[in-house]
Amino acid sequence: MKKTLFALAFVSLAIAGMAQKNTPSYPLKTFIDSASYAIGRDIYNTWEQQNLGLNYEVVAHSLLDCVSGVNNWGDDELRMLLMRFQQSFEKKQKASVQENIDKGKEFMKKNALDKSVKTTESGLQYKVVKTGNGKKPKADDVVKVHYTGKLISGQVFDSSEERGEPISFPLNQVIPGWSEGVQLMDEGSTYILYIPYHLAYGEQQAGMIPPGSTIIFEVQLLEIMSDSKSEMINY
């Protein structure tokens, strides 16, 4: 966070409105031009994911002032402003995380009323959509699965189904909710896993998954593999 804040004076040109344009608004004549533009987009995307709430047009003008040698602020004033912004952002972020946690708890509470949903001692909930052949994986097994991951709002954040390609991974290298949930499944089965935040990513952001989020996966256990190569995913 500190590195991000102290990079404010070095953001690339013409950040404002980039996401809405298909072609660069600034002529890219050399490789360095293209690389500079790419860095600007990367910074913008990173800040958007963090939901910093910045005015990007002002940020772009600040950079232009720096390039032109315009600097009416001293280092002390700059540090004070950045510190105030960081404190304000952290306060807002903490409130947002707690809101996500509370929404997740309420969702899980209502979901538990569904007679087809079972709850484990850890707080994981699951629903059996389709049973398989009875063979279950162990904690250190490699499994091949298809899956679709959603937020409790219904927004899909990842899906091997949409990519049209299953993925394999070791169960001891994924989040606790995945490891526990898939071990409940038998080969060939399909389950829906309702994973509370403490069995998912906790209070950390994970790509499109906001901090403190309860997440839902529909998982098809296609195969329990042995001596197989696996692909690393974050789940």
Beta strands, then each sheet from edge to edge (+ up, - down):
strand 1: 117-119
strand 2: 125-130
strand 3: 142-151
strand 4: 156-159
strand 5: 167-170
strand 6: 190-195
strand 7: 215-225
sheet 1: 1+ 2- 6+ 7- 3+ 4-
sheet 2: 1+ 2- 6+ 7- 3+ 5-
end
